[in-house]
Amino acid sequence: MKYLSQFSIILGFTLAGEALQRFLPLPIPASVYGLVLLFAALCTGVVKLEQVKETGSFLVSILPILFVGPTVGIVEHWELIRPQLLPIGLLLVGSTVLTFGISGRVARFFLKKGGTDHG
Protein backbone atom coordinates (compact mmCIF):
# COMPACT_ATOMS: atom_id res chain seq x y z
CA MET A 1 0.00 0.00 0.00
CA LYS A 2 2.97 2.30 0.71
CA TYR A 3 4.17 2.06 -2.89
CA LEU A 4 0.70 2.78 -4.25
CA SER A 5 0.40 5.95 -2.17
CA GLN A 6 3.90 7.08 -3.17
CA PHE A 7 3.16 6.42 -6.83
CA SER A 8 -0.13 8.32 -6.48
CA ILE A 9 1.71 11.38 -5.19
CA ILE A 10 4.15 11.28 -8.11
CA LEU A 11 1.28 10.72 -10.53
CA GLY A 12 -0.57 13.68 -9.03
CA PHE A 13 2.34 15.97 -9.79
CA THR A 14 2.54 14.51 -13.30
CA LEU A 15 -1.15 15.29 -13.78
CA ALA A 16 -0.65 18.83 -12.44
CA GLY A 17 2.19 19.26 -14.94
CA GLU A 18 -0.10 18.13 -17.76
CA ALA A 19 -2.73 20.65 -16.66
CA LEU A 20 -0.19 23.49 -16.49
CA GLN A 21 1.13 22.64 -19.93
CA ARG A 22 -2.37 22.85 -21.39
CA PHE A 23 -3.18 26.19 -19.73
CA LEU A 24 0.12 28.05 -20.06
CA PRO A 25 1.13 29.10 -23.58
CA LEU A 26 4.82 28.26 -23.07
CA PRO A 27 6.83 25.68 -25.05
CA ILE A 28 7.67 23.68 -21.90
CA PRO A 29 6.93 19.94 -21.72
CA ALA A 30 4.38 18.81 -19.16
CA SER A 31 6.92 16.50 -17.55
CA VAL A 32 9.16 19.48 -16.77
CA TYR A 33 6.27 21.29 -15.10
CA GLY A 34 5.54 18.19 -13.04
CA LEU A 35 9.17 17.81 -11.98
CA VAL A 36 9.42 21.48 -11.01
CA LEU A 37 6.21 21.24 -8.99
CA LEU A 38 7.40 18.11 -7.18
CA PHE A 39 10.80 19.72 -6.53
CA ALA A 40 9.10 22.82 -5.10
CA ALA A 41 6.86 20.66 -2.91
CA LEU A 42 9.89 18.75 -1.61
CA CYS A 43 11.84 21.96 -0.94
CA THR A 44 8.98 23.61 0.91
CA GLY A 45 8.13 20.51 2.93
CA VAL A 46 4.66 20.10 1.44
CA VAL A 47 5.81 16.63 0.41
CA LYS A 48 8.37 14.85 2.56
CA LEU A 49 11.10 12.84 0.86
CA GLU A 50 9.98 9.72 2.75
CA GLN A 51 6.59 10.03 1.04
CA VAL A 52 8.07 9.36 -2.42
CA LYS A 53 11.58 7.97 -1.86
CA GLU A 54 11.12 4.24 -2.49
CA THR A 55 8.91 4.60 -5.55
CA GLY A 56 11.12 7.38 -6.94
CA SER A 57 14.19 5.15 -6.54
CA PHE A 58 12.39 2.31 -8.30
CA LEU A 59 11.38 4.54 -11.21
CA VAL A 60 14.95 5.80 -11.59
CA SER A 61 16.25 2.21 -11.55
CA ILE A 62 13.99 1.18 -14.46
CA LEU A 63 14.63 4.37 -16.45
CA PRO A 64 16.75 2.67 -19.15
CA ILE A 65 13.81 0.39 -20.00
CA LEU A 66 11.68 3.45 -20.70
CA PHE A 67 14.02 4.43 -23.56
CA VAL A 68 13.37 1.23 -25.54
CA GLY A 69 10.22 2.63 -27.21
CA PRO A 70 11.81 5.87 -28.47
CA THR A 71 14.85 3.93 -29.69
CA VAL A 72 12.65 1.61 -31.73
CA GLY A 73 10.92 4.68 -33.17
CA ILE A 74 14.27 6.06 -34.30
CA VAL A 75 15.17 2.77 -35.98
CA GLU A 76 11.77 2.65 -37.72
CA HIS A 77 12.28 6.14 -39.18
CA TRP A 78 15.97 5.77 -40.02
CA GLU A 79 15.48 6.79 -43.65
CA LEU A 80 14.06 10.17 -42.53
CA ILE A 81 16.78 10.72 -39.93
CA ARG A 82 19.86 9.66 -41.93
CA PRO A 83 20.10 12.85 -44.08
CA GLN A 84 19.98 14.95 -40.89
CA LEU A 85 22.62 12.91 -39.02
CA LEU A 86 25.36 15.57 -39.09
CA PRO A 87 23.22 18.44 -37.69
CA ILE A 88 21.68 16.09 -35.11
CA GLY A 89 25.12 14.84 -34.07
CA LEU A 90 26.50 18.37 -33.76
CA LEU A 91 23.52 19.43 -31.67
CA LEU A 92 23.90 16.38 -29.41
CA VAL A 93 27.62 16.95 -28.88
CA GLY A 94 27.19 20.69 -28.35
CA SER A 95 24.31 20.35 -25.92
CA THR A 96 26.14 17.62 -24.00
CA VAL A 97 29.26 19.76 -23.60
CA LEU A 98 27.12 22.75 -22.60
CA THR A 99 25.22 20.65 -20.06
CA PHE A 100 28.46 19.30 -18.56
CA GLY A 101 29.89 22.81 -18.28
CA ILE A 102 26.82 24.35 -16.70
CA SER A 103 26.34 21.40 -14.33
CA GLY A 104 29.97 21.62 -13.22
CA ARG A 105 29.73 25.33 -12.53
CA VAL A 106 26.47 24.95 -10.61
CA ALA A 107 27.91 22.08 -8.57
CA ARG A 108 31.05 24.09 -7.82
CA PHE A 109 28.93 27.09 -6.76
CA PHE A 110 26.88 25.01 -4.32
CA LEU A 111 29.92 23.20 -2.96
CA LYS A 112 31.64 26.52 -2.26
CA LYS A 113 28.46 27.95 -0.79
CA GLY A 114 28.15 24.97 1.53
CA GLY A 115 31.76 25.33 2.66
CA THR A 116 32.91 21.96 1.33
CA ASP A 117 35.14 22.91 -1.60
CA HIS A 118 36.31 19.69 -3.29
CA GLY A 119 38.18 21.28 -6.16
C-alpha positions as CSV (number, residue, x, y, z in Angstrom):
1,M,0.0,0.0,0.0
2,K,3.0,2.3,0.7
3,Y,4.2,2.1,-2.9
4,L,0.7,2.8,-4.2
5,S,0.4,6.0,-2.2
6,Q,3.9,7.1,-3.2
7,F,3.2,6.4,-6.8
8,S,-0.1,8.3,-6.5
9,I,1.7,11.4,-5.2
10,I,4.1,11.3,-8.1
11,L,1.3,10.7,-10.5
12,G,-0.6,13.7,-9.0
13,F,2.3,16.0,-9.8
14,T,2.5,14.5,-13.3
15,L,-1.2,15.3,-13.8
16,A,-0.7,18.8,-12.4
17,G,2.2,19.3,-14.9
18,E,-0.1,18.1,-17.8
19,A,-2.7,20.6,-16.7
20,L,-0.2,23.5,-16.5
21,Q,1.1,22.6,-19.9
22,R,-2.4,22.8,-21.4
23,F,-3.2,26.2,-19.7
24,L,0.1,28.1,-20.1
25,P,1.1,29.1,-23.6
26,L,4.8,28.3,-23.1
27,P,6.8,25.7,-25.0
28,I,7.7,23.7,-21.9
29,P,6.9,19.9,-21.7
30,A,4.4,18.8,-19.2
31,S,6.9,16.5,-17.5
32,V,9.2,19.5,-16.8
33,Y,6.3,21.3,-15.1
34,G,5.5,18.2,-13.0
35,L,9.2,17.8,-12.0
36,V,9.4,21.5,-11.0
37,L,6.2,21.2,-9.0
38,L,7.4,18.1,-7.2
39,F,10.8,19.7,-6.5
40,A,9.1,22.8,-5.1
41,A,6.9,20.7,-2.9
42,L,9.9,18.7,-1.6
43,C,11.8,22.0,-0.9
44,T,9.0,23.6,0.9
45,G,8.1,20.5,2.9
46,V,4.7,20.1,1.4
47,V,5.8,16.6,0.4
48,K,8.4,14.8,2.6
49,L,11.1,12.8,0.9
50,E,10.0,9.7,2.7
51,Q,6.6,10.0,1.0
52,V,8.1,9.4,-2.4
53,K,11.6,8.0,-1.9
54,E,11.1,4.2,-2.5
55,T,8.9,4.6,-5.6
56,G,11.1,7.4,-6.9
57,S,14.2,5.2,-6.5
58,F,12.4,2.3,-8.3
59,L,11.4,4.5,-11.2
60,V,14.9,5.8,-11.6
61,S,16.2,2.2,-11.6
62,I,14.0,1.2,-14.5
63,L,14.6,4.4,-16.4
64,P,16.8,2.7,-19.1
65,I,13.8,0.4,-20.0
66,L,11.7,3.4,-20.7
67,F,14.0,4.4,-23.6
68,V,13.4,1.2,-25.5
69,G,10.2,2.6,-27.2
70,P,11.8,5.9,-28.5
71,T,14.9,3.9,-29.7
72,V,12.6,1.6,-31.7
73,G,10.9,4.7,-33.2
74,I,14.3,6.1,-34.3
75,V,15.2,2.8,-36.0
76,E,11.8,2.6,-37.7
77,H,12.3,6.1,-39.2
78,W,16.0,5.8,-40.0
79,E,15.5,6.8,-43.7
80,L,14.1,10.2,-42.5
81,I,16.8,10.7,-39.9
82,R,19.9,9.7,-41.9
83,P,20.1,12.9,-44.1
84,Q,20.0,15.0,-40.9
85,L,22.6,12.9,-39.0
86,L,25.4,15.6,-39.1
87,P,23.2,18.4,-37.7
88,I,21.7,16.1,-35.1
89,G,25.1,14.8,-34.1
90,L,26.5,18.4,-33.8
91,L,23.5,19.4,-31.7
92,L,23.9,16.4,-29.4
93,V,27.6,16.9,-28.9
94,G,27.2,20.7,-28.4
95,S,24.3,20.3,-25.9
96,T,26.1,17.6,-24.0
97,V,29.3,19.8,-23.6
98,L,27.1,22.8,-22.6
99,T,25.2,20.7,-20.1
100,F,28.5,19.3,-18.6
101,G,29.9,22.8,-18.3
102,I,26.8,24.4,-16.7
103,S,26.3,21.4,-14.3
104,G,30.0,21.6,-13.2
105,R,29.7,25.3,-12.5
106,V,26.5,25.0,-10.6
107,A,27.9,22.1,-8.6
108,R,31.0,24.1,-7.8
109,F,28.9,27.1,-6.8
110,F,26.9,25.0,-4.3
111,L,29.9,23.2,-3.0
112,K,31.6,26.5,-2.3
113,K,28.5,28.0,-0.8
114,G,28.2,25.0,1.5
115,G,31.8,25.3,2.7
116,T,32.9,22.0,1.3
117,D,35.1,22.9,-1.6
118,H,36.3,19.7,-3.3
119,G,38.2,21.3,-6.2
